[in-house]
Amino acid sequence: MLEQQSAVPVPKVDLQRNFIVIVQQHISRHQQTSRQPPILEDTRSNLPNHKPQWTPSFTSLTKTEEAQLQQRLQKRQVKEFMNLFGNLVDHCFVSCIDDFTSKSLSSRETGCISRCVQKQMFSQQRLSERFQEHNAQMTAQMQQNQ
């Protein structure tokens, strides 16, 4: 005879930890199998006939100032990625997790998480591509008007 499992709620923190691990694994797999560049990489130079409108000149900066600037830019990029990742986790967690009686995720929840992350990453990638296309068009128009 099977014993009845008690419906003791599992702390939300455990579910979130499991959830974040699944999201990280999915993102890692996506980056390994995708032919697209990573989300944070600047790909405008890969576009045909792309000529940057403005190129920053660091010639007036000392080596230490340039290093500090690069460090600040990297910190900002990491902060933006973490914000994007946090929003992804929040959205998919709220959308997919509704049963807090188990410490582990159900197969339905795991499938929902996978689909949600995939959909969000595809949307982000497509948005990035459209933004790059729009920038290329605007640059071409500005060059024609000059």
PyMOL commands that place a pseudoatom at each C-alpha (Angstrom):
pseudoatom trace, name=CA, resn=MET, resi=1, chain=A, elem=C, hetatm=0, pos=[0.000, 0.000, 0.000]
pseudoatom trace, name=CA, resn=LEU, resi=2, chain=A, elem=C, hetatm=0, pos=[1.353, 3.402, -0.969]
pseudoatom trace, name=CA, resn=GLU, resi=3, chain=A, elem=C, hetatm=0, pos=[1.695, 6.014, 1.674]
pseudoatom trace, name=CA, resn=GLN, resi=4, chain=A, elem=C, hetatm=0, pos=[0.028, 9.287, 0.980]
pseudoatom trace, name=CA, resn=GLN, resi=5, chain=A, elem=C, hetatm=0, pos=[2.441, 12.098, 0.364]
pseudoatom trace, name=CA, resn=SER, resi=6, chain=A, elem=C, hetatm=0, pos=[1.889, 15.067, 2.561]
pseudoatom trace, name=CA, resn=ALA, resi=7, chain=A, elem=C, hetatm=0, pos=[1.112, 18.272, 0.765]
pseudoatom trace, name=CA, resn=VAL, resi=8, chain=A, elem=C, hetatm=0, pos=[3.808, 20.202, 2.572]
pseudoatom trace, name=CA, resn=PRO, resi=9, chain=A, elem=C, hetatm=0, pos=[4.682, 23.220, 0.466]
pseudoatom trace, name=CA, resn=VAL, resi=10, chain=A, elem=C, hetatm=0, pos=[8.267, 23.272, -0.752]
pseudoatom trace, name=CA, resn=PRO, resi=11, chain=A, elem=C, hetatm=0, pos=[10.059, 26.579, -0.290]
pseudoatom trace, name=CA, resn=LYS, resi=12, chain=A, elem=C, hetatm=0, pos=[9.862, 28.732, -3.398]
pseudoatom trace, name=CA, resn=VAL, resi=13, chain=A, elem=C, hetatm=0, pos=[13.640, 29.192, -3.299]
pseudoatom trace, name=CA, resn=ASP, resi=14, chain=A, elem=C, hetatm=0, pos=[14.265, 25.498, -4.120]
pseudoatom trace, name=CA, resn=LEU, resi=15, chain=A, elem=C, hetatm=0, pos=[11.952, 25.639, -7.125]
pseudoatom trace, name=CA, resn=GLN, resi=16, chain=A, elem=C, hetatm=0, pos=[13.544, 28.856, -8.337]
pseudoatom trace, name=CA, resn=ARG, resi=17, chain=A, elem=C, hetatm=0, pos=[17.006, 27.307, -8.027]
pseudoatom trace, name=CA, resn=ASN, resi=18, chain=A, elem=C, hetatm=0, pos=[15.914, 24.266, -10.059]
pseudoatom trace, name=CA, resn=PHE, resi=19, chain=A, elem=C, hetatm=0, pos=[14.207, 26.544, -12.551]
pseudoatom trace, name=CA, resn=ILE, resi=20, chain=A, elem=C, hetatm=0, pos=[17.270, 28.752, -13.012]
pseudoatom trace, name=CA, resn=VAL, resi=21, chain=A, elem=C, hetatm=0, pos=[19.481, 25.697, -13.571]
pseudoatom trace, name=CA, resn=ILE, resi=22, chain=A, elem=C, hetatm=0, pos=[17.140, 24.480, -16.331]
pseudoatom trace, name=CA, resn=VAL, resi=23, chain=A, elem=C, hetatm=0, pos=[17.074, 27.933, -17.958]
pseudoatom trace, name=CA, resn=GLN, resi=24, chain=A, elem=C, hetatm=0, pos=[20.882, 28.173, -17.832]
pseudoatom trace, name=CA, resn=GLN, resi=25, chain=A, elem=C, hetatm=0, pos=[21.227, 24.720, -19.388]
pseudoatom trace, name=CA, resn=HIS, resi=26, chain=A, elem=C, hetatm=0, pos=[18.797, 25.628, -22.153]
pseudoatom trace, name=CA, resn=ILE, resi=27, chain=A, elem=C, hetatm=0, pos=[20.611, 28.891, -22.924]
pseudoatom trace, name=CA, resn=SER, resi=28, chain=A, elem=C, hetatm=0, pos=[23.954, 27.085, -22.943]
pseudoatom trace, name=CA, resn=ARG, resi=29, chain=A, elem=C, hetatm=0, pos=[22.624, 24.435, -25.356]
pseudoatom trace, name=CA, resn=HIS, resi=30, chain=A, elem=C, hetatm=0, pos=[21.137, 27.163, -27.560]
pseudoatom trace, name=CA, resn=GLN, resi=31, chain=A, elem=C, hetatm=0, pos=[24.434, 29.025, -27.753]
pseudoatom trace, name=CA, resn=GLN, resi=32, chain=A, elem=C, hetatm=0, pos=[26.326, 25.819, -28.593]
pseudoatom trace, name=CA, resn=THR, resi=33, chain=A, elem=C, hetatm=0, pos=[23.937, 24.739, -31.358]
pseudoatom trace, name=CA, resn=SER, resi=34, chain=A, elem=C, hetatm=0, pos=[22.956, 28.119, -32.745]
pseudoatom trace, name=CA, resn=ARG, resi=35, chain=A, elem=C, hetatm=0, pos=[24.759, 29.525, -35.724]
pseudoatom trace, name=CA, resn=GLN, resi=36, chain=A, elem=C, hetatm=0, pos=[23.775, 32.973, -34.572]
pseudoatom trace, name=CA, resn=PRO, resi=37, chain=A, elem=C, hetatm=0, pos=[26.286, 34.992, -32.579]
pseudoatom trace, name=CA, resn=PRO, resi=38, chain=A, elem=C, hetatm=0, pos=[25.786, 35.432, -28.836]
pseudoatom trace, name=CA, resn=ILE, resi=39, chain=A, elem=C, hetatm=0, pos=[23.107, 37.899, -27.823]
pseudoatom trace, name=CA, resn=LEU, resi=40, chain=A, elem=C, hetatm=0, pos=[25.510, 40.547, -26.559]
pseudoatom trace, name=CA, resn=GLU, resi=41, chain=A, elem=C, hetatm=0, pos=[27.953, 40.481, -29.451]
pseudoatom trace, name=CA, resn=ASP, resi=42, chain=A, elem=C, hetatm=0, pos=[27.882, 43.464, -31.815]
pseudoatom trace, name=CA, resn=THR, resi=43, chain=A, elem=C, hetatm=0, pos=[27.142, 42.009, -35.245]
pseudoatom trace, name=CA, resn=ARG, resi=44, chain=A, elem=C, hetatm=0, pos=[26.596, 45.180, -37.240]
pseudoatom trace, name=CA, resn=SER, resi=45, chain=A, elem=C, hetatm=0, pos=[30.007, 44.836, -38.843]
pseudoatom trace, name=CA, resn=ASN, resi=46, chain=A, elem=C, hetatm=0, pos=[28.817, 41.523, -40.343]
pseudoatom trace, name=CA, resn=LEU, resi=47, chain=A, elem=C, hetatm=0, pos=[26.089, 43.273, -42.333]
pseudoatom trace, name=CA, resn=PRO, resi=48, chain=A, elem=C, hetatm=0, pos=[26.813, 43.908, -46.020]
pseudoatom trace, name=CA, resn=ASN, resi=49, chain=A, elem=C, hetatm=0, pos=[27.971, 47.449, -46.823]
pseudoatom trace, name=CA, resn=HIS, resi=50, chain=A, elem=C, hetatm=0, pos=[27.974, 48.408, -43.161]
pseudoatom trace, name=CA, resn=LYS, resi=51, chain=A, elem=C, hetatm=0, pos=[29.971, 51.531, -42.435]
pseudoatom trace, name=CA, resn=PRO, resi=52, chain=A, elem=C, hetatm=0, pos=[29.870, 52.759, -38.863]
pseudoatom trace, name=CA, resn=GLN, resi=53, chain=A, elem=C, hetatm=0, pos=[28.355, 56.230, -38.595]
pseudoatom trace, name=CA, resn=TRP, resi=54, chain=A, elem=C, hetatm=0, pos=[30.565, 57.203, -35.690]
pseudoatom trace, name=CA, resn=THR, resi=55, chain=A, elem=C, hetatm=0, pos=[33.708, 55.507, -34.538]
pseudoatom trace, name=CA, resn=PRO, resi=56, chain=A, elem=C, hetatm=0, pos=[34.956, 56.489, -31.095]
pseudoatom trace, name=CA, resn=SER, resi=57, chain=A, elem=C, hetatm=0, pos=[38.523, 57.652, -30.964]
pseudoatom trace, name=CA, resn=PHE, resi=58, chain=A, elem=C, hetatm=0, pos=[40.487, 56.634, -27.913]
pseudoatom trace, name=CA, resn=THR, resi=59, chain=A, elem=C, hetatm=0, pos=[43.708, 58.263, -29.069]
pseudoatom trace, name=CA, resn=SER, resi=60, chain=A, elem=C, hetatm=0, pos=[43.379, 61.055, -26.508]
pseudoatom trace, name=CA, resn=LEU, resi=61, chain=A, elem=C, hetatm=0, pos=[42.961, 58.572, -23.654]
pseudoatom trace, name=CA, resn=THR, resi=62, chain=A, elem=C, hetatm=0, pos=[45.833, 57.186, -21.669]
pseudoatom trace, name=CA, resn=LYS, resi=63, chain=A, elem=C, hetatm=0, pos=[46.243, 53.424, -21.346]
pseudoatom trace, name=CA, resn=THR, resi=64, chain=A, elem=C, hetatm=0, pos=[44.740, 53.449, -17.847]
pseudoatom trace, name=CA, resn=GLU, resi=65, chain=A, elem=C, hetatm=0, pos=[41.783, 55.605, -18.934]
pseudoatom trace, name=CA, resn=GLU, resi=66, chain=A, elem=C, hetatm=0, pos=[41.157, 53.312, -21.893]
pseudoatom trace, name=CA, resn=ALA, resi=67, chain=A, elem=C, hetatm=0, pos=[41.313, 50.257, -19.611]
pseudoatom trace, name=CA, resn=GLN, resi=68, chain=A, elem=C, hetatm=0, pos=[38.883, 51.906, -17.179]
pseudoatom trace, name=CA, resn=LEU, resi=69, chain=A, elem=C, hetatm=0, pos=[36.510, 52.743, -20.026]
pseudoatom trace, name=CA, resn=GLN, resi=70, chain=A, elem=C, hetatm=0, pos=[36.652, 49.182, -21.345]
pseudoatom trace, name=CA, resn=GLN, resi=71, chain=A, elem=C, hetatm=0, pos=[36.020, 47.860, -17.843]
pseudoatom trace, name=CA, resn=ARG, resi=72, chain=A, elem=C, hetatm=0, pos=[32.973, 50.136, -17.432]
pseudoatom trace, name=CA, resn=LEU, resi=73, chain=A, elem=C, hetatm=0, pos=[31.625, 49.059, -20.819]
pseudoatom trace, name=CA, resn=GLN, resi=74, chain=A, elem=C, hetatm=0, pos=[32.053, 45.398, -19.891]
pseudoatom trace, name=CA, resn=LYS, resi=75, chain=A, elem=C, hetatm=0, pos=[30.327, 45.931, -16.538]
pseudoatom trace, name=CA, resn=ARG, resi=76, chain=A, elem=C, hetatm=0, pos=[27.423, 47.633, -18.294]
pseudoatom trace, name=CA, resn=GLN, resi=77, chain=A, elem=C, hetatm=0, pos=[27.154, 44.802, -20.803]
pseudoatom trace, name=CA, resn=VAL, resi=78, chain=A, elem=C, hetatm=0, pos=[27.128, 42.207, -18.009]
pseudoatom trace, name=CA, resn=LYS, resi=79, chain=A, elem=C, hetatm=0, pos=[24.518, 44.242, -16.122]
pseudoatom trace, name=CA, resn=GLU, resi=80, chain=A, elem=C, hetatm=0, pos=[22.298, 44.406, -19.226]
pseudoatom trace, name=CA, resn=PHE, resi=81, chain=A, elem=C, hetatm=0, pos=[22.672, 40.655, -19.785]
pseudoatom trace, name=CA, resn=MET, resi=82, chain=A, elem=C, hetatm=0, pos=[21.833, 39.912, -16.149]
pseudoatom trace, name=CA, resn=ASN, resi=83, chain=A, elem=C, hetatm=0, pos=[18.769, 42.148, -16.420]
pseudoatom trace, name=CA, resn=LEU, resi=84, chain=A, elem=C, hetatm=0, pos=[17.680, 40.319, -19.580]
pseudoatom trace, name=CA, resn=PHE, resi=85, chain=A, elem=C, hetatm=0, pos=[18.315, 36.950, -17.916]
pseudoatom trace, name=CA, resn=GLY, resi=86, chain=A, elem=C, hetatm=0, pos=[16.441, 38.008, -14.773]
pseudoatom trace, name=CA, resn=ASN, resi=87, chain=A, elem=C, hetatm=0, pos=[13.439, 39.135, -16.802]
pseudoatom trace, name=CA, resn=LEU, resi=88, chain=A, elem=C, hetatm=0, pos=[13.487, 35.850, -18.726]
pseudoatom trace, name=CA, resn=VAL, resi=89, chain=A, elem=C, hetatm=0, pos=[13.587, 33.824, -15.508]
pseudoatom trace, name=CA, resn=ASP, resi=90, chain=A, elem=C, hetatm=0, pos=[10.803, 35.884, -13.918]
pseudoatom trace, name=CA, resn=HIS, resi=91, chain=A, elem=C, hetatm=0, pos=[8.541, 35.667, -16.966]
pseudoatom trace, name=CA, resn=CYS, resi=92, chain=A, elem=C, hetatm=0, pos=[8.960, 31.940, -17.522]
pseudoatom trace, name=CA, resn=PHE, resi=93, chain=A, elem=C, hetatm=0, pos=[8.749, 31.126, -13.797]
pseudoatom trace, name=CA, resn=VAL, resi=94, chain=A, elem=C, hetatm=0, pos=[5.471, 33.008, -13.396]
pseudoatom trace, name=CA, resn=SER, resi=95, chain=A, elem=C, hetatm=0, pos=[4.102, 31.503, -16.624]
pseudoatom trace, name=CA, resn=CYS, resi=96, chain=A, elem=C, hetatm=0, pos=[5.116, 27.879, -15.996]
pseudoatom trace, name=CA, resn=ILE, resi=97, chain=A, elem=C, hetatm=0, pos=[5.362, 27.149, -12.276]
pseudoatom trace, name=CA, resn=ASP, resi=98, chain=A, elem=C, hetatm=0, pos=[2.117, 26.811, -10.372]
pseudoatom trace, name=CA, resn=ASP, resi=99, chain=A, elem=C, hetatm=0, pos=[2.575, 23.738, -8.165]
pseudoatom trace, name=CA, resn=PHE, resi=100, chain=A, elem=C, hetatm=0, pos=[4.632, 24.365, -5.040]
pseudoatom trace, name=CA, resn=THR, resi=101, chain=A, elem=C, hetatm=0, pos=[3.940, 21.013, -3.372]
pseudoatom trace, name=CA, resn=SER, resi=102, chain=A, elem=C, hetatm=0, pos=[6.968, 19.248, -4.848]
pseudoatom trace, name=CA, resn=LYS, resi=103, chain=A, elem=C, hetatm=0, pos=[10.650, 19.994, -4.598]
pseudoatom trace, name=CA, resn=SER, resi=104, chain=A, elem=C, hetatm=0, pos=[11.262, 19.012, -8.217]
pseudoatom trace, name=CA, resn=LEU, resi=105, chain=A, elem=C, hetatm=0, pos=[9.675, 20.288, -11.393]
pseudoatom trace, name=CA, resn=SER, resi=106, chain=A, elem=C, hetatm=0, pos=[7.057, 18.201, -13.144]
pseudoatom trace, name=CA, resn=SER, resi=107, chain=A, elem=C, hetatm=0, pos=[7.529, 17.139, -16.757]
pseudoatom trace, name=CA, resn=ARG, resi=108, chain=A, elem=C, hetatm=0, pos=[4.801, 19.604, -17.754]
pseudoatom trace, name=CA, resn=GLU, resi=109, chain=A, elem=C, hetatm=0, pos=[6.610, 22.444, -15.985]
pseudoatom trace, name=CA, resn=THR, resi=110, chain=A, elem=C, hetatm=0, pos=[9.971, 21.442, -17.487]
pseudoatom trace, name=CA, resn=GLY, resi=111, chain=A, elem=C, hetatm=0, pos=[8.463, 21.371, -20.988]
pseudoatom trace, name=CA, resn=CYS, resi=112, chain=A, elem=C, hetatm=0, pos=[6.792, 24.724, -20.426]
pseudoatom trace, name=CA, resn=ILE, resi=113, chain=A, elem=C, hetatm=0, pos=[10.073, 26.235, -19.233]
pseudoatom trace, name=CA, resn=SER, resi=114, chain=A, elem=C, hetatm=0, pos=[11.928, 24.895, -22.257]
pseudoatom trace, name=CA, resn=ARG, resi=115, chain=A, elem=C, hetatm=0, pos=[9.323, 26.285, -24.673]
pseudoatom trace, name=CA, resn=CYS, resi=116, chain=A, elem=C, hetatm=0, pos=[9.173, 29.618, -22.858]
pseudoatom trace, name=CA, resn=VAL, resi=117, chain=A, elem=C, hetatm=0, pos=[12.951, 30.091, -22.850]
pseudoatom trace, name=CA, resn=GLN, resi=118, chain=A, elem=C, hetatm=0, pos=[13.206, 29.049, -26.494]
pseudoatom trace, name=CA, resn=LYS, resi=119, chain=A, elem=C, hetatm=0, pos=[10.417, 31.446, -27.476]
pseudoatom trace, name=CA, resn=GLN, resi=120, chain=A, elem=C, hetatm=0, pos=[11.927, 34.335, -25.520]
pseudoatom trace, name=CA, resn=MET, resi=121, chain=A, elem=C, hetatm=0, pos=[15.407, 33.745, -26.951]
pseudoatom trace, name=CA, resn=PHE, resi=122, chain=A, elem=C, hetatm=0, pos=[14.036, 33.498, -30.488]
pseudoatom trace, name=CA, resn=SER, resi=123, chain=A, elem=C, hetatm=0, pos=[12.116, 36.745, -29.942]
pseudoatom trace, name=CA, resn=GLN, resi=124, chain=A, elem=C, hetatm=0, pos=[15.217, 38.473, -28.582]
pseudoatom trace, name=CA, resn=GLN, resi=125, chain=A, elem=C, hetatm=0, pos=[17.301, 37.220, -31.501]
pseudoatom trace, name=CA, resn=ARG, resi=126, chain=A, elem=C, hetatm=0, pos=[14.696, 38.326, -34.050]
pseudoatom trace, name=CA, resn=LEU, resi=127, chain=A, elem=C, hetatm=0, pos=[14.361, 41.719, -32.390]
pseudoatom trace, name=CA, resn=SER, resi=128, chain=A, elem=C, hetatm=0, pos=[18.128, 42.148, -32.556]
pseudoatom trace, name=CA, resn=GLU, resi=129, chain=A, elem=C, hetatm=0, pos=[18.160, 41.205, -36.249]
pseudoatom trace, name=CA, resn=ARG, resi=130, chain=A, elem=C, hetatm=0, pos=[15.336, 43.650, -37.050]
pseudoatom trace, name=CA, resn=PHE, resi=131, chain=A, elem=C, hetatm=0, pos=[17.124, 46.398, -35.128]
pseudoatom trace, name=CA, resn=GLN, resi=132, chain=A, elem=C, hetatm=0, pos=[20.304, 45.765, -37.124]
pseudoatom trace, name=CA, resn=GLU, resi=133, chain=A, elem=C, hetatm=0, pos=[18.356, 45.795, -40.401]
pseudoatom trace, name=CA, resn=HIS, resi=134, chain=A, elem=C, hetatm=0, pos=[16.702, 49.067, -39.414]
pseudoatom trace, name=CA, resn=ASN, resi=135, chain=A, elem=C, hetatm=0, pos=[20.067, 50.597, -38.481]
pseudoatom trace, name=CA, resn=ALA, resi=136, chain=A, elem=C, hetatm=0, pos=[21.516, 49.539, -41.839]
pseudoatom trace, name=CA, resn=GLN, resi=137, chain=A, elem=C, hetatm=0, pos=[18.566, 51.129, -43.669]
pseudoatom trace, name=CA, resn=MET, resi=138, chain=A, elem=C, hetatm=0, pos=[18.846, 54.353, -41.679]
pseudoatom trace, name=CA, resn=THR, resi=139, chain=A, elem=C, hetatm=0, pos=[22.594, 54.510, -42.307]
pseudoatom trace, name=CA, resn=ALA, resi=140, chain=A, elem=C, hetatm=0, pos=[22.055, 53.976, -46.035]
pseudoatom trace, name=CA, resn=GLN, resi=141, chain=A, elem=C, hetatm=0, pos=[19.405, 56.716, -46.136]
pseudoatom trace, name=CA, resn=MET, resi=142, chain=A, elem=C, hetatm=0, pos=[21.655, 59.137, -44.274]
pseudoatom trace, name=CA, resn=GLN, resi=143, chain=A, elem=C, hetatm=0, pos=[24.530, 58.419, -46.667]
pseudoatom trace, name=CA, resn=GLN, resi=144, chain=A, elem=C, hetatm=0, pos=[22.264, 59.001, -49.681]
pseudoatom trace, name=CA, resn=ASN, resi=145, chain=A, elem=C, hetatm=0, pos=[21.065, 62.323, -48.260]
pseudoatom trace, name=CA, resn=GLN, resi=146, chain=A, elem=C, hetatm=0, pos=[24.622, 63.601, -47.781]
for i in range(1, 146): cmd.bond("trace and resi %d" % i, "trace and resi %d" % (i + 1))
show_as sticks, trace
zoom trace
